Amino acid sequence: MIKGHLHPLTIISNQIVNYYKQYGFEVHLGNEVVTTEENFDSLNIPINHPARAEFDTFYLKDGRTLRAHTTSMYLGAMKDRKPPVRILFPGKCYRNEATDSTHNFMFHQIDGLVIDQKTNLGNLIASLEGLFTHLIGPDIEFRIRNSHFPFTEPSIELDIKISGSNWLEMLGAGMLNPKVIAYYGLDPDKYQGYAFGIGLERMINVISGVDDVRYNTSGDYRYIGQY
């Protein structure tokens, strides 16, 4: 007999949310249809920025877009909040991509945003290492690499290695760009922040060994019932 079961994406999202709630994070759910200001401009991605092409998404006739990343929810959340803030942003994202085993036009992310008077890169890295150790276990190695995202500076990539496996790129993160802080009407000389974005399909791949993202939207109980 088939019994009801939470979807693997819901399970991993809940696990991440529950981990961060103990550190005072709240959850913000935004719209899947957003303005280009939310999706790009407020994140230091102006119309002529080359990174805008990397976030190619679906445009509606009224000029709005389907959100290309859960980072687009930052602006809406910050309109009625003042620091200190600790927020998680889970949800669906959309990109104009061909579908294969590692890509889909619709996928899931969970972003984190912290803004306070005293934050630093060490806080960010410790937070992420704590999350991965909690989800995967203590037998894990971490590697930090320099990267670039328009809305963070400096930017990093976090890689992990489990039980002698090859290094796996897991997420991008960084200290919030002062231009983004100023966009929220805050003084970047007074406030700092950090942000991170986790792909939930990639996290499921690491934890359970799933090698095809299309399983997550297949509705096949042979997959969703065993996680």
C-alpha positions, 0 to 999 in steps of 0.5 A, spaced: 500 500 500 502 506 498 503 511 504 503 519 503 510 521 504 514 528 504 517 529 497 525 529 498 526 536 496 521 538 502 525 534 506 532 537 505 529 544 505 526 542 512 532 539 514 536 546 512 531 550 515 530 547 522 538 547 522 538 555 521 532 556 526 536 554 532 540 560 530 535 565 530 533 565 522 526 566 520 523 564 513 521 568 508 517 566 502 516 571 496 513 571 489 515 566 483 514 572 478 518 578 480 520 585 477 527 585 474 529 590 480 528 584 484 531 579 480 537 583 477 538 591 479 537 590 486 543 585 486 548 589 483 546 586 476 544 592 471 542 591 464 549 591 461 552 587 466 555 580 463 552 576 469 545 578 467 546 573 461 548 567 466 541 568 469 537 568 463 530 566 465 523 567 462 520 574 461 513 576 461 509 581 456 509 586 462 516 586 463 516 582 469 520 575 470 520 568 473 525 569 478 532 566 476 534 565 483 531 565 490 536 571 491 531 575 488 527 575 494 532 579 498 529 586 496 522 584 498 524 582 505 528 588 506 523 593 505 520 592 512 526 589 516 532 593 519 538 589 521 539 585 525 536 580 520 537 573 519 533 570 513 532 564 509 529 564 502 527 557 500 523 556 493 523 554 486 527 558 480 527 558 473 532 558 468 532 558 460 536 552 460 535 545 456 533 539 460 538 534 461 541 529 467 544 535 471 540 541 468 532 543 468 528 549 467 525 549 474 529 547 480 530 549 487 534 553 492 534 556 499 538 562 500 541 565 506 542 572 508 545 575 514 545 583 515 548 586 522 553 591 525 558 585 526 559 579 521 565 577 517 567 571 512 569 567 518 562 567 521 559 565 514 564 559 513 563 556 520 555 556 519 556 553 512 561 547 515 556 546 521 550 545 516 554 540 512 557 536 518 550 536 520 546 533 514 552 529 512 556 527 518 563 528 521 567 524 515 567 530 511 573 535 508 572 542 506 575 547 501 574 554 500 575 557 493 575 564 490 569 566 486 565 572 483 558 574 484 555 581 483 552 581 489 557 579 494 564 581 495 569 577 496 565 571 493 567 564 495 565 557 493 565 551 498 567 544 496 566 538 500 570 531 499 566 525 503 570 519 504 576 520 499 571 522 494 573 527 489 572 534 491 564 536 489 562 544 488 556 545 493 555 552 493 556 559 492 557 565 498 560 571 500 560 577 504 554 582 501 556 587 496 556 594 500 552 597 493 547 592 495 547 594 502 546 601 500 540 599 495 536 597 502 537 604 505 542 602 510 549 605 511 555 600 508 560 603 513 555 601 519 552 594 517 556 588 513 552 582 511 553 575 508 549 571 503 549 564 501 545 560 496 544 552 496 541 548 490 537 543 493 537 538 487 545 538 488 544 537 496 540 531 494 545 528 489 550 528 495 546 525 500 543 520 496 547 518 490 541 521 485 544 522 479 539 525 475 535 531 477 529 530 473 527 524 478 525 530 482 519 532 478 517 525 475 512 523 480 515 516 481 514 513 487 519 508 486 524 515 487 520 519 492 518 514 497 525 511 498 529 518 501 
